[in-house]
Amino acid sequence: MLDDQRLIISRNIPIEIGALFIVVALIAAGFAIWGYRTGGARGERILRLTAGVLSGLGLIVAGYIAYKTQIAEGTFQCVGGGGGCELVEKSKYANFLGVHMSIWGLIGYLTILGATIWKGDNARLAAFGLSLFGFAVSLVLRYLELWQIHAACQWCWASAVLMTMLLVVNGCRLVGYYGIDDSDDGSVLADEAEPNPAA
């Protein structure tokens, strides 16, 4: 039943690229488990750093797609050749409400990064909710690629892997740390709150 879709994936995504996707997912899953099991401020910091790195990688991928499709001249090629990226880019599903999907991706990764930088339950809920929405959008887009466009874009699949792992990491952050009182609202790289000089 899924033979056609498997053929599309194998034709457009070389095994080396697929292996890279798996490695990135396993590393992110390892950090998610580590952060969840560590507990305390250090555990959540691990999860926030992991989500920050994944969001940064997502911005690079979405930014590259946006540059190649919206700014640079010429065809949009997949790594190692193949016409999947070009077919997906030329499809009617490449834009939503007149805006290219890569721009929506940039907005999505930026908002998740923003929710990752800040602490507190609202930030945890926002990061998880945004990641869940991004994951759902990724599922719809992968369905459209395989069943409607009949092509697979490597860069789009890379973004889907990153968004999936963001959902896992932010899910661990929400489940493991929701309700924990944060004494500071520092950045993701801050270890402790800045001392109050007036105290």
N, C-alpha and C positions, 0 to 999 in steps of 0.2 A: 504493500500500500504506500509506503514511504520511499520506494526505490528511486522515483524521480527526484525527490528532494535530496536524498543522499548523493545522487549523481551530481546535482547542482552544487552542493557543498564541496564534494571532492574535486570537481572541475575548477571551481573558483577560489578555493582556499587550500593552498599547498600544505602538505603534512607538516612542514617546518613552522609555518605560521600557526597552524592548529596546535602544535606542541607548545609554542610560545604562549598561546592563550591559556593552555592548561597549566603551564608553569606559573604564570601570573596569578591565576585563580587559586592555585595551591598555596602560594606564598601569602596571598591576602587572607585565605582561610586560616592558615597557621597563625598569623598575627591576630586574627579575630578571636581564635580560641585562646591564645596567650593572654590577650587583653581581658577577655571575659573571666578567665580562671584566676588572673592575678588579683583582681579586686582592688578596692580603694581608689584613691586619686591616681595612682600609678597605672592601674589597669585601664581606667577610662582614658588616660593620656595616651596609652598605646593605641587604643581604638580610634581616638581622634586623630592621632598622627597618621595611622593607616588610612583613615577616610580622607585625610588631607592629601596624602600622596596619590590615592586613587582619583580624587577630584582633579588634582593637577594633571595627571595623565589623561583624564577625560577631556580637560581643556585643551591639551596638546592635540589630541586626536580630532576633536570637534573643530579646533582652530585650523588644523591642517586641511580638513575637508572644506571648511568655509573659504580658506585661501585659494585652494585649487579650483573650487567650483564658482566662487563669486568674484575673485580678483584676477587670478592667473589665466592666461590664454591657453588653449589646447585641451586635449582630452584628459579626463581624470582616470588614471590607470591604477590598478591594483599592484601591490608589491609582487615582483616575479611574473608580471604579465597577467593575461586573462582579461576578459572584457566585462566581468561582473560589475565592477565599480562604475564603469561608463554606462552600462545598461540601467543600473539602479538610479544613477544621476539623471539620466534622460527620461525616466519614467514620470508619470503624472503624480506619483506619491512623494517626489523629492521636495515638494513645497506644501506647506500647510498655512492657510489664510494668507497666501502670498509671500510667506517668509520661508526661506530654505531651512530644511530640517537641521542643518549644521548650526545655524544661528540659534534655533530652539535648544540645541544641545549645549551650546555655550552658556545660554541663560540658565539651563538646568544645572550644569556643573558648578557655575558660579554661586547659585543659591544654595546648593548642597555644601559647598565650601564655606559659605557664610554661616550656615547652621553648624558646621563642624568647628569653626573657630571659637564660637561662644559656648559657654557652659550653661547648665541648668536644664530643668525638665522641658521647658518650651523649646530649647535648642535640640534636645534629644528627640522630641516628638516631630519637630520640623524636619530634621535630618532624615528620620525614618520615613515620614510621609512623602517627602520629596523623592527619596530613593525608591520607594514603592511605586510612585507615579512614573518615575523614569523607567523602572523595570517593566511596568505594564506597557508603556509606550514602545520600549524595545521589543517586547514580545509581539505586539501588533505589527511593527515594522519588519521583523524577521518573518512573520507569517506572510506579509505582502510580498516580500522578496521571493520566498520559496514557492508560493502558490499563485501569485498574480504576475510578478515580473519574471519569474523563472531565472533568477540570477542572484548571486551572493556577493556583497561588497565587503572586502576584508576589513576596511576601516570601520564600517558600520558594525560588523561583528565584534571588532575590538572594543568599540564603545559599549556594545551590549554586555560583553564580559565585565568591563569595568563597572557598569551600572549594577549588574547582578551582584558583584562583590561589595559594592557600596551598600546594597540592601542587606547583605549578610552582616557586614561590619556594623552598620547603624542599627540593625536589629539586635545585635549583641549589646550594643551600647544602651539601647532603650530597655531591654529586658534586664540587663545586669545592673544598671545604674539609675533607673527611674526612681525618683523619690529621695535620692541622696541629696543632702543639703550641700550646696557649693558655697564656700565662703568668699570666693573671688570670681570675677568675670574676666580673667586674663585671656590671653591668646593661647592657641593650641601649643605653642612652644614654651609657655611659662610654666615653671615648676611650682612656684608659690606666689601668693599675692605680694605685691610690692608693699613694703612697710610704710605705714602712715607717718610722715615726718612730723605731723602735728601732735601725734600721740605722746 
